[in-house]
């Protein structure tokens, strides 16, 4: 899974977990609602500044928006017996 896909999924998941609409998150982050929608659909790349503003609006560290889940990491480790 590409980092953009991970960011899009984490953004949507965290926003919904906080009970925020795209409009409310956009307002808190000073970003247009349609841009939030496009980010969640993996249409646009977010700049590092936008990632930081979204993280602050969500009350998390920016790294949380870029973290891969254990499910994402499956199959990426080399086998030790090979």
Secondary structure, DSSP 8 states (H G I E B T S, - for coil): --HHHHHHHHHHHHHHHTT--HHHHHHHHT--HHHHHHHHTT-S---HHHHHHHHHHHTS-GGGGT---HHHHTT-S--TT-
